[in-house]
Amino acid sequence: MNIANLTQEEKDKINVDLAASGVAYKERLNMPVVASEVERQQPAHLRAYFNERLAFLS
C-alpha cells in the first residue's frame, strides 16, 4: 500500500490512528499523556473516530 496514493481523508484517518496508538502506548508504559489534549489536536470531524480507536487500543 502506497500512502502517497491515498486520498486526504484516508491519510487523516491514518494520522488519527497513529495518535490514538501513541496515547495507548504511553498509557501502557505509565508515561504522562493527556488524551483529551491529543483529541483536541485531531480534526473535528475525526474526533469520534479517535475515541473509538483509543477505546479499542486501550
ChimeraX commands (.cxc) that place a marker at each C-alpha (Angstrom):
marker #1 position 0.00,0.00,0.00 radius 0.5
marker #1 position 1.47,3.33,-1.06 radius 0.5
marker #1 position 0.36,6.06,1.32 radius 0.5
marker #1 position 1.03,8.72,-1.31 radius 0.5
marker #1 position -1.76,7.26,-3.46 radius 0.5
marker #1 position -4.40,7.54,-0.72 radius 0.5
marker #1 position -6.97,10.30,-0.52 radius 0.5
marker #1 position -6.50,13.06,2.04 radius 0.5
marker #1 position -9.39,11.64,4.12 radius 0.5
marker #1 position -7.65,8.25,4.30 radius 0.5
marker #1 position -4.36,9.92,5.24 radius 0.5
marker #1 position -6.13,11.87,8.00 radius 0.5
marker #1 position -7.61,8.62,9.38 radius 0.5
marker #1 position -4.13,7.04,9.40 radius 0.5
marker #1 position -2.78,10.02,11.35 radius 0.5
marker #1 position -5.65,9.73,13.85 radius 0.5
marker #1 position -4.88,6.01,14.23 radius 0.5
marker #1 position -1.24,6.84,14.92 radius 0.5
marker #1 position -2.21,9.44,17.51 radius 0.5
marker #1 position -4.55,7.00,19.28 radius 0.5
marker #1 position -1.95,4.24,19.27 radius 0.5
marker #1 position 0.60,6.68,20.69 radius 0.5
marker #1 position -1.72,7.58,23.56 radius 0.5
marker #1 position -2.47,3.91,24.27 radius 0.5
marker #1 position 1.25,3.07,24.19 radius 0.5
marker #1 position 2.13,5.82,26.65 radius 0.5
marker #1 position -0.73,4.80,28.95 radius 0.5
marker #1 position 0.55,1.20,29.00 radius 0.5
marker #1 position 4.01,2.40,29.98 radius 0.5
marker #1 position 2.60,4.76,32.64 radius 0.5
marker #1 position 4.09,7.73,30.82 radius 0.5
marker #1 position 2.40,11.11,31.18 radius 0.5
marker #1 position -0.10,11.75,28.40 radius 0.5
marker #1 position -3.25,13.85,28.24 radius 0.5
marker #1 position -5.66,12.05,25.91 radius 0.5
marker #1 position -8.06,14.99,25.82 radius 0.5
marker #1 position -5.27,17.28,24.59 radius 0.5
marker #1 position -4.32,14.83,21.84 radius 0.5
marker #1 position -8.02,14.55,20.94 radius 0.5
marker #1 position -8.28,18.35,20.56 radius 0.5
marker #1 position -5.34,18.26,18.13 radius 0.5
marker #1 position -7.25,15.95,15.78 radius 0.5
marker #1 position -9.54,17.25,13.02 radius 0.5
marker #1 position -13.01,17.95,14.43 radius 0.5
marker #1 position -14.77,15.51,12.10 radius 0.5
marker #1 position -12.45,12.66,13.19 radius 0.5
marker #1 position -12.57,13.10,16.97 radius 0.5
marker #1 position -15.24,10.43,17.40 radius 0.5
marker #1 position -13.09,8.08,15.31 radius 0.5
marker #1 position -10.11,8.92,17.56 radius 0.5
marker #1 position -12.14,7.97,20.66 radius 0.5
marker #1 position -13.27,4.71,19.02 radius 0.5
marker #1 position -9.69,3.78,18.17 radius 0.5
marker #1 position -8.45,4.76,21.62 radius 0.5
marker #1 position -11.12,2.61,23.30 radius 0.5
marker #1 position -10.23,-0.30,21.02 radius 0.5
marker #1 position -6.50,0.01,21.71 radius 0.5
marker #1 position -6.76,0.56,25.47 radius 0.5
marker link #1:1,2 radius 0.2
marker link #1:2,3 radius 0.2
marker link #1:3,4 radius 0.2
marker link #1:4,5 radius 0.2
marker link #1:5,6 radius 0.2
marker link #1:6,7 radius 0.2
marker link #1:7,8 radius 0.2
marker link #1:8,9 radius 0.2
marker link #1:9,10 radius 0.2
marker link #1:10,11 radius 0.2
marker link #1:11,12 radius 0.2
marker link #1:12,13 radius 0.2
marker link #1:13,14 radius 0.2
marker link #1:14,15 radius 0.2
marker link #1:15,16 radius 0.2
marker link #1:16,17 radius 0.2
marker link #1:17,18 radius 0.2
marker link #1:18,19 radius 0.2
marker link #1:19,20 radius 0.2
marker link #1:20,21 radius 0.2
marker link #1:21,22 radius 0.2
marker link #1:22,23 radius 0.2
marker link #1:23,24 radius 0.2
marker link #1:24,25 radius 0.2
marker link #1:25,26 radius 0.2
marker link #1:26,27 radius 0.2
marker link #1:27,28 radius 0.2
marker link #1:28,29 radius 0.2
marker link #1:29,30 radius 0.2
marker link #1:30,31 radius 0.2
marker link #1:31,32 radius 0.2
marker link #1:32,33 radius 0.2
marker link #1:33,34 radius 0.2
marker link #1:34,35 radius 0.2
marker link #1:35,36 radius 0.2
marker link #1:36,37 radius 0.2
marker link #1:37,38 radius 0.2
marker link #1:38,39 radius 0.2
marker link #1:39,40 radius 0.2
marker link #1:40,41 radius 0.2
marker link #1:41,42 radius 0.2
marker link #1:42,43 radius 0.2
marker link #1:43,44 radius 0.2
marker link #1:44,45 radius 0.2
marker link #1:45,46 radius 0.2
marker link #1:46,47 radius 0.2
marker link #1:47,48 radius 0.2
marker link #1:48,49 radius 0.2
marker link #1:49,50 radius 0.2
marker link #1:50,51 radius 0.2
marker link #1:51,52 radius 0.2
marker link #1:52,53 radius 0.2
marker link #1:53,54 radius 0.2
marker link #1:54,55 radius 0.2
marker link #1:55,56 radius 0.2
marker link #1:56,57 radius 0.2
marker link #1:57,58 radius 0.2
view
